[in-house]
């Protein structure tokens, strides 16, 4: 049975259980797991996903370089919803909350910049732990990290990235915040999202929407499913010793939440490029 967490309950439960105390690195304890179980399932999106957001490359420098990925008309498409033909919903974070003791937790997220695109588009993070930034391009980027809660956004770090350069920054979420976002300060179409996790029992749904989380200590837990443009969903599951349990999360495209200032689903400034010879994209020809 699906359950929606009231906002005030969800924020409190995330602040204490999901990503640990703010005053310490982590409340999670590593230990040998006996009789660990497995959680499998699938995330799906009901209905047609929203169209890709459209960013005209003329608003940023490095037009030809970044245009190696484009629609061939001078636009970069930011696709925040990836689904399979049967509705499998990709890049949904599935996290088991309430596990304070279990398998080794040595996760360090890494985001890469390649041809003016940040990957992965969704990357769970750990509060008070590092994140690695890698610029594979031979041009300059400026990776900006933000901590979010509802409509409030605060700067966390601002790291200029020289060509073919890497760096490490620390995730420091504000108290009560649980979301992380990156954007290039030079190329606004370069964006990614993250949610804080406080234990290693999480997964990112695959291209078909499927996911697997293994070696879970037997017990009853809440499991959340999160996508940056959807409401968080939660369900309770009981993981049996040495057993397997299945869980399904269905999102409705009618409930997509994209703020007005983020909507860019119409082409702009196309006449300004009529006289310019546009180079054909050589890395990826994007389609709406």
N, C-alpha and C positions, 0 to 999 in steps of 0.2 A: 504493500500500500504506500502510495506516494505521500510525502509530508513536506510542506513548505515551512521553513523555520521563520518565526517572527523576527523582524530585523534586530530588535534589541537583544533577543536571545542569541541570535546568530553571531552578532559582533562580540558578545561576551564569551561565547564558546570558542570562537576563533582566537581571541586574544589570549585565553588561558590554555586551551587544549591544543589547538592546531599548530601554532608556531611558538609556543613556550612563553616564558616570562621575558619581559624587556630588559630586566636587570641582569640576566644571565645569558650565556651563549645558547643553552638549550636545556630543557627539562627532561630530555629523552636519555634513557640509559641503555647502553648496548649490553646484550646478554645472549647466551645460547638459547635458541628457541626449540622447545620440545613439543613434538606433535603439531607442528605448524600446518595451517590450512591455507587454502587458495581461494581467492575471490576472482571470479570471471564475470563478464557481462558485456553489454553493448550500450552505447549512447546513440540515440537517433534524433533526427530533426523532422518533425511533422510539418508538411507544407513546403512551399518553395522558399529557398534561402534568399535573403536580400541581395540586390545586385552589388557588385564590387564598387568600392569607393574610387572615384576618378581624380587623379592629381595631374595637372598639366605640367610637363617637365620644364616649360618656359619660365616657371616661377622660381626655379632653382638653378645654380650653376652646374657645370659638367653635363650639359644637355646631351651631347652625343655619347659620352661614356655611359651615363645612366640609361640612355635610350636603347642600350643593348637588350634591355628587358622593357618592352612597351607594347602598345597595341598597334604600332606602326603609324599612328596619327599624332605622335607627340605626347601621348598620355601614359602615365604609369597607373596600373590598376592595383588597388590594395584589396585583396580577397580575404575577408575576415571569417567567411563561412565556407568550409570545405565539406562536401557531402558526397557519398557514393550513390549510385543509381537507386538503391533500396532505402535511402535515407540515413545510412550510417553517418554519424556526425563525428568528424575528425577534430583533434586538438581540444577535446574536453578534458579537464583535469579531474580525475577521480581520486579522492583522498579519504583514507580511513582515519578517523579522529578518535582520540582517547587511548591510543597505544603509547604507553609511557616507557615500555621496556621491551626490547626485541632485537632484531637482526642489526647488523652493522649499518651505520648511517654515515656514509662517506661521500654524499652527493655534493658536488660543486657545479652549479650551472655555468654554461658557457654560451654566449651569443656571438655570432659571427656576422661580419659584414662582407658581402660578396656581390659585386655588380650593383651597388647601391640598394641592397636588400638585406634586412636583418633576419637571420634565422637562428633558432626556430621562432615562429611568430608567437608561440606560447611557451614560456619557460618558468616552471615553478622555482621559487627561490627560498633561501633560508635566512631568517632574520639574524643579524649579527654574524653573518658568515660571508665569505667572498663570492663574487661573481667574476668570471673571466670575460674580457672583451677582446675580440680579435678582428682587426681590419685587414682583409685580404686584398682590398683594392689599392691601386696605385694613385689614388686621389685622397684628399683630406675629408674626414668626417668629424662630427662632434656629437658624441653619444651622451645624451642627457637622461638621467635616471630620476623618476618621480615616485613618491609615495602617495596613495590615494585612499579616500574614504568618501563614498557617495560622490558628490560633485566637487569636493574639495581636493585640490592637487597642490602638493608641495615639492619643491626641488630637493632631491637627495644628493645628486652629484652631477657634475658637468665635466666630461673628459674628452678633450680634443684628441683625435686619433690620427696620427700621421700615417702616410701611406705604408702599407704592409707592416703594421705595428700592433702590439698587443699590450694589454694592461689588466690589472686586477683592482676592483673596487669592493668596498664592503656594503652589504645591504643593511640599511638602518631605517626601518619603518617607524613612523610616528606611532605613539601609543594609540591603540584603537583602530589603526589602519591594518589592512591585510593584503592590499593590492600593490603591485609594482608595475611600472610602465617605462619603456624607453622610447626615445625618438631622436632622430638626428636633427641637430639644430641648423644644419645646412640644407638638408633634403627632407621636407616634412612628410613625405610619403613613406619614409623608413620608420617603422613602428613595430613594437612588440609588447606583449603583456606577460605578467606573472602573478601568481598567488603564493602566499607564504605557506610552507609546509613545515611541520615540526617533527616528523618521523619519516622513515623511508617507505612507508606503506602508501604509495601513491603511484599513479600511472597517467599517461597521456593517451587518449583514445587514438587508435590507428586509422588508416584510410577507410576501413570498413566500419569504424565506430567501435570496434572491439577493444577490450583491455583485459589484462591479467595482473593480479597482485598476489605474490606468493609468500610463503613462510610467515604467515600471520599467526601470532599466538592465539590459541583457542579462546573464544569469548564473544560477547555481544558488543557491537560497536555501531556508531553512526557513520555513515558514508556519505560524502557530499560529491556533487557533480557541478563543476563550475566552467563557464565560458564567459569571457569579458563582456559580451553583449546580451547575456541572458540572466534571468534570475537564478540564484543558486537553488539546487534541489538537494534533498537529503532523504535517506532511508536508513532504517535500522536493520542490521543483519547479525545473525549468529553464526560464527565460523566454527565448525566442528574440528576436533583434533584429527589431524591427518586426512581431513575431508575437503570437499569443494562445495562452494555455494555460488549461485548465479544471481546477478542483480541487473536490472534494466532501468535505464533512464531515458525518458522521452521528453524532448523539448518541443515547443510549439513556435513556429516561425512568426505567428501573429503576436507573440510576446517579446519580440526583439526590441531591445532598448538601445537606440543610438541617438545621442543628443543632437539637437539641431545643428550645433556648431561643428559636428563631425560628419554631417551628411554632405557628400560630394558625389552625387550620382548622375550629374548632367555634365556634358562636355562644355568647356568654357574656352574662349579665346581662339577657337579654331580658325577664324578668318585671318588672324595675325600670322599664321604659319602657311597660308596658301602660297606665298611666294618663295618659301624656303624649301629647299630640297631635303626631305627627311631621310636619314639613313635607315635602312631596314634593320629591325632588331636581329642580332646575331646569336643571342643567348636564349631568348624566349619570346615568342609572339603571343602576347596575352589576348585572351578573348573574354568578353563580358560573361 
